[in-house]
Amino acid sequence: MKTAFLIIIITISLTGFSQTDEVEKDLKTQSANNAEGWKTGGTFSISLSQVSFTNWAAGGQNSISVNGLVNLFANYKKGNSNWENYLDIGYGSLKQGKKANWWKTDDKIDFTSKYGQKAFSNWYYAALINFKTQLAEGYNYPDDSTLISDLLAPGYLLGAIGMDYNKSDNFTAFIAPVTSKITIVKNQLLADAGAFGVEPAIIDTVTGNQLESGKTIKSEFGGYIRLFYKKDLMENISLQTKFDLFSNYLNNPQNIDISWELLIFMKINKYISATISTHLLYDDDIDIGVDSDNDGNIDKKGPRTQFKEVIGVGFSYKF
């Protein structure tokens, strides 16, 4: 009986200590989230892979690939004001065979700045600016002669005003009924072709002559939602995701643009890590060419779901 009583007492004590630890952990997290001033940091990672063959009977092709990823943030909090800034840059390249050129495998620049003034509880009146583009020319490999994208082709500039739910640094929900989205296609060749939804060049159907150049700017007005979430899944594994929705009030508002990015960062030791990043994208204004009968020719175009995945293991530094 005494033994059972002691076991009960020990169990209650351990439970109490465990709950106390959880409460202390929550208080520390809340204190860190409410701390005023600047909070900065980021992650840098670069991964390399190589395959080499010499007199290999089964066959194969030499290859080398490099992928780099940079995530930076600088957030400022004071009183009822909250200012968040994020910059993501990724680039990857692949070379197969001795005479082959380097092929681009990843390329993005994504900058977001959001300012909020507290309204009530965890809600803020907020304004957001987001800019996306890429660094280098892009081709539909193995065709490396037909340009399909470039720096500022496309470029996306989005400005939005709305409400932001911001309880902690781990989760925010931004809802903006007033949003302006501008698509930039600086390369005139791509603009003339109507790439990325801009108005194409006007061609005389009789002579075939170009009567008017394609537009390099497209403006849209609509509603926007952005969700951001990050969490430490385990001691050395963290997850970060962004989910964006945009509806153009002026043209087919039911066709919603979707962008969903996911990054999983796994720390192996102080300098070695593994990353998994994915990006699902759907834009009703972007036509994707399809070779449905596999004869090497594009026979139809239309909006389609786009998906990209990048997995890397290599050097990393988190600060």
C-alpha positions as CSV (number, residue, x, y, z in Angstrom):
1,M,0.0,0.0,0.0
2,K,2.8,2.3,0.9
3,T,4.6,1.5,-2.3
4,A,1.5,2.3,-4.4
5,F,1.1,5.5,-2.5
6,L,4.7,6.5,-3.2
7,I,4.3,5.7,-6.9
8,I,1.2,7.9,-7.0
9,I,3.1,10.8,-5.3
10,I,6.1,10.5,-7.6
11,T,3.8,10.3,-10.7
12,I,2.0,13.5,-9.6
13,S,5.3,15.2,-8.9
14,L,6.7,14.3,-12.3
15,T,3.5,15.4,-14.0
16,G,3.6,18.7,-12.1
17,F,7.3,19.3,-13.0
18,S,6.5,18.4,-16.7
19,Q,3.6,20.9,-16.8
20,T,5.8,23.5,-15.1
21,D,8.5,23.0,-17.7
22,E,5.9,23.3,-20.5
23,V,4.5,26.5,-18.9
24,E,8.0,28.0,-18.6
25,K,8.8,27.1,-22.2
26,D,5.6,28.8,-23.4
27,L,6.3,31.9,-21.3
28,K,9.9,32.0,-22.7
29,T,8.5,31.7,-26.3
30,Q,5.9,34.3,-25.6
31,S,8.5,36.6,-24.1
32,A,10.8,36.2,-27.1
33,N,7.9,36.9,-29.5
34,N,7.0,40.1,-27.5
35,A,10.6,41.3,-27.3
36,E,11.0,44.8,-28.8
37,G,13.7,45.9,-31.2
38,W,15.3,44.2,-34.2
39,K,15.4,40.5,-34.6
40,T,17.5,39.2,-37.5
41,G,18.8,35.9,-38.8
42,G,18.9,33.6,-41.8
43,T,20.2,30.4,-43.4
44,F,22.7,29.9,-46.1
45,S,23.2,26.5,-47.7
46,I,25.0,25.1,-50.8
47,S,25.0,21.6,-52.1
48,L,27.2,19.9,-54.7
49,S,26.9,16.5,-56.4
50,Q,29.1,14.8,-59.0
51,V,28.9,11.6,-61.0
52,S,32.0,10.4,-62.9
53,F,32.5,7.3,-65.1
54,T,35.7,5.8,-66.5
55,N,35.4,2.6,-68.7
56,W,32.1,1.9,-67.0
57,A,30.6,-1.1,-68.8
58,A,27.0,-0.3,-67.8
59,G,27.3,3.1,-69.3
60,G,26.4,6.6,-67.9
61,Q,27.2,10.2,-68.3
62,N,29.4,12.4,-66.2
63,S,27.6,15.2,-64.4
64,I,28.1,17.9,-61.8
65,S,25.4,20.1,-60.1
66,V,25.5,23.0,-57.7
67,N,22.5,24.4,-55.7
68,G,22.5,27.4,-53.4
69,L,19.8,28.8,-51.1
70,V,19.8,31.9,-48.9
71,N,16.9,32.8,-46.5
72,L,17.2,36.1,-44.6
73,F,14.9,38.0,-42.3
74,A,14.9,41.3,-40.4
75,N,11.9,42.0,-38.1
76,Y,11.3,45.1,-36.0
77,K,8.8,45.4,-33.2
78,K,8.1,48.3,-30.9
79,G,4.9,49.1,-29.0
80,N,2.0,48.5,-31.3
81,S,4.1,48.5,-34.5
82,N,5.4,45.5,-36.3
83,W,7.6,45.5,-39.4
84,E,8.7,42.2,-41.0
85,N,11.2,41.7,-43.9
86,Y,12.1,38.5,-45.7
87,L,14.4,37.7,-48.6
88,D,14.8,34.3,-50.3
89,I,17.3,33.7,-53.1
90,G,17.9,30.4,-54.7
91,Y,20.0,29.3,-57.7
92,G,21.1,25.9,-59.1
93,S,22.9,24.7,-62.2
94,L,23.7,21.3,-63.8
95,K,26.3,20.2,-66.3
96,Q,26.1,16.8,-68.0
97,G,28.9,15.5,-70.2
98,K,32.2,17.1,-71.2
99,K,30.8,19.3,-74.0
100,A,27.4,20.2,-72.6
101,N,26.6,23.6,-71.3
102,W,25.4,24.4,-67.8
103,W,21.7,24.1,-67.4
104,K,19.7,26.1,-64.8
105,T,17.8,24.0,-62.3
106,D,16.6,26.6,-59.8
107,D,16.4,30.4,-59.9
108,K,14.4,32.8,-57.7
109,I,14.4,36.1,-55.9
110,D,11.6,36.7,-53.5
111,F,11.4,39.8,-51.2
112,T,8.5,40.6,-48.8
113,S,8.1,43.6,-46.5
114,K,5.1,43.9,-44.3
115,Y,4.2,46.7,-41.8
116,G,1.5,46.5,-39.2
117,Q,-0.1,48.7,-36.6
118,K,-2.0,47.0,-33.8
119,A,-5.8,47.2,-34.1
120,F,-7.1,44.8,-31.4
121,S,-6.0,41.5,-29.8
122,N,-3.6,39.8,-32.3
123,W,-4.9,41.7,-35.3
124,Y,-3.0,44.5,-37.1
125,Y,-3.9,47.0,-39.8
126,A,-1.2,46.1,-42.3
127,A,0.3,46.9,-45.7
128,L,2.5,44.4,-47.7
129,I,4.9,44.7,-50.6
130,N,6.1,41.6,-52.4
131,F,8.5,41.4,-55.3
132,K,9.5,38.2,-57.3
133,T,11.8,37.6,-60.2
134,Q,14.8,35.5,-61.3
135,L,18.5,36.0,-61.9
136,A,19.4,34.5,-65.3
137,E,18.0,33.5,-68.6
138,G,15.8,30.4,-68.7
139,Y,15.3,27.8,-71.5
140,N,13.0,24.8,-72.0
141,Y,15.9,22.2,-71.9
142,P,17.2,20.3,-73.7
143,D,16.4,23.2,-76.1
144,D,18.9,25.8,-75.0
145,S,18.4,28.2,-77.9
146,T,14.8,29.3,-77.4
147,L,14.5,31.8,-74.5
148,I,11.5,31.4,-72.3
149,S,12.4,33.6,-69.3
150,D,14.9,36.2,-68.1
151,L,15.7,38.8,-65.4
152,L,12.5,40.8,-64.9
153,A,10.8,38.5,-67.4
154,P,8.8,37.8,-65.5
155,G,8.9,40.1,-62.5
156,Y,5.9,40.3,-60.1
157,L,5.3,43.4,-57.9
158,L,2.4,43.1,-55.5
159,G,1.1,45.8,-53.1
160,A,-1.7,45.0,-50.6
161,I,-3.6,46.7,-47.7
162,G,-5.6,44.7,-45.2
163,M,-5.6,43.0,-41.8
164,D,-2.9,40.8,-40.4
165,Y,-3.3,38.1,-37.7
166,N,0.0,37.9,-36.0
167,K,0.0,36.0,-32.7
168,S,3.7,34.9,-32.9
169,D,6.6,34.7,-35.2
170,N,5.6,31.1,-36.1
171,F,2.2,31.9,-37.8
172,T,0.7,34.9,-39.6
173,A,-2.4,35.3,-41.7
174,F,-2.6,38.4,-44.0
175,I,-6.0,39.2,-45.6
176,A,-6.1,42.0,-48.1
177,P,-9.3,43.0,-50.0
178,V,-7.4,45.8,-51.8
179,T,-4.4,44.5,-53.8
180,S,-2.6,45.7,-56.9
181,K,-0.5,43.1,-58.9
182,I,1.8,44.1,-61.7
183,T,3.4,41.6,-64.0
184,I,6.6,42.8,-65.7
185,V,8.1,41.2,-68.9
186,K,11.1,43.4,-69.7
187,N,12.4,41.2,-72.6
188,Q,10.6,42.6,-75.6
189,L,10.8,39.3,-77.5
190,L,8.9,37.5,-74.8
191,A,6.5,40.4,-74.5
192,D,5.7,40.3,-78.2
193,A,4.9,36.6,-77.7
194,G,2.5,37.4,-74.9
195,A,4.5,35.5,-72.3
196,F,3.2,35.4,-68.7
197,G,-0.1,37.0,-69.6
198,V,0.9,40.3,-71.0
199,E,-0.8,41.5,-74.2
200,P,1.1,40.2,-77.3
201,A,2.2,42.1,-80.3
202,I,-0.5,42.9,-82.9
203,I,0.3,41.3,-86.2
204,D,-1.2,42.2,-89.6
205,T,-3.0,38.9,-90.7
206,V,-2.5,39.8,-94.4
207,T,1.1,40.9,-94.6
208,G,2.4,39.3,-91.4
209,N,4.0,42.6,-90.3
210,Q,4.0,43.7,-86.7
211,L,1.7,46.7,-86.2
212,E,2.3,47.2,-82.5
213,S,4.7,45.8,-80.0
214,G,3.6,43.6,-77.1
215,K,3.0,45.2,-73.7
216,T,5.7,44.8,-71.1
217,I,3.4,45.6,-68.2
218,K,0.2,44.0,-67.0
219,S,-1.8,45.4,-64.1
220,E,-4.4,43.6,-62.0
221,F,-6.6,44.6,-59.1
222,G,-8.1,42.1,-56.7
223,G,-8.0,40.3,-53.3
224,Y,-5.0,38.6,-51.7
225,I,-4.4,36.1,-48.8
226,R,-1.0,35.1,-47.5
227,L,-0.4,32.4,-44.8
228,F,3.0,31.9,-43.3
229,Y,3.9,29.1,-40.9
230,K,7.2,27.8,-39.4
231,K,7.9,25.2,-36.8
232,D,10.7,23.2,-35.3
233,L,9.6,19.6,-36.0
234,M,12.5,18.1,-34.0
235,E,15.7,19.4,-32.4
236,N,17.5,19.7,-35.8
237,I,14.6,19.7,-38.2
238,S,12.6,22.8,-39.1
239,L,9.7,23.5,-41.5
240,Q,8.7,26.7,-43.2
241,T,5.8,27.3,-45.6
242,K,4.1,30.1,-47.5
243,F,0.7,29.9,-49.1
244,D,-0.5,32.8,-51.4
245,L,-3.9,33.3,-53.1
246,F,-4.8,36.1,-55.5
247,S,-8.1,36.8,-57.3
248,N,-8.4,39.4,-60.0
249,Y,-11.7,41.3,-59.5
250,L,-11.7,42.7,-63.0
251,N,-11.2,39.5,-65.0
252,N,-12.3,35.9,-64.1
253,P,-12.2,36.4,-60.3
254,Q,-13.2,32.7,-59.9
255,N,-9.8,31.7,-61.4
256,I,-7.6,32.0,-58.4
257,D,-3.8,32.2,-58.6
258,I,-2.0,29.9,-56.2
259,S,1.5,29.8,-54.9
260,W,2.6,27.3,-52.2
261,E,6.2,27.1,-51.1
262,L,7.6,24.6,-48.6
263,L,11.1,24.4,-47.1
264,I,12.3,21.6,-44.8
265,F,15.7,22.2,-43.2
266,M,17.5,19.3,-41.5
267,K,20.7,20.0,-39.6
268,I,23.1,17.1,-39.5
269,N,25.9,18.8,-37.6
270,K,27.3,22.3,-37.3
271,Y,28.1,22.8,-41.0
272,I,26.3,19.9,-42.8
273,S,22.6,19.9,-43.6
274,A,20.0,18.7,-46.0
275,T,17.2,20.8,-47.5
276,I,14.0,19.9,-49.3
277,S,12.1,22.7,-51.0
278,T,9.0,22.5,-53.2
279,H,7.0,25.1,-55.0
280,L,3.5,24.6,-56.4
281,L,2.2,27.3,-58.7
282,Y,-0.9,28.0,-60.7
283,D,-1.6,31.2,-62.7
284,D,-4.5,31.2,-65.1
285,D,-2.8,33.9,-67.2
286,I,0.3,31.8,-67.9
287,D,0.0,29.4,-70.8
288,I,2.1,26.2,-70.8
289,G,2.9,24.5,-74.1
290,V,2.2,20.8,-74.3
291,D,3.4,18.2,-76.8
292,S,0.5,15.8,-76.4
293,D,1.5,13.3,-79.1
294,N,5.3,13.4,-78.3
295,D,6.2,14.4,-81.9
296,G,8.5,17.2,-80.7
297,N,6.1,20.0,-81.5
298,I,3.9,22.0,-79.2
299,D,0.3,21.4,-80.3
300,K,-1.7,23.1,-77.6
301,K,-1.3,25.7,-74.8
302,G,-3.1,26.5,-71.6
303,P,-2.8,27.2,-67.9
304,R,-1.5,24.2,-66.0
305,T,-0.3,23.4,-62.5
306,Q,3.4,24.0,-62.1
307,F,5.6,22.1,-59.6
308,K,9.2,22.3,-58.7
309,E,11.3,20.3,-56.2
310,V,14.9,20.8,-55.1
311,I,16.7,18.4,-52.7
312,G,20.2,19.1,-51.5
313,V,22.8,17.9,-49.0
314,G,25.8,20.0,-48.3
315,F,27.3,22.9,-46.4
316,S,25.0,25.2,-44.4
317,Y,25.2,28.0,-41.9
318,K,22.3,29.2,-39.7
319,F,22.6,32.5,-37.9
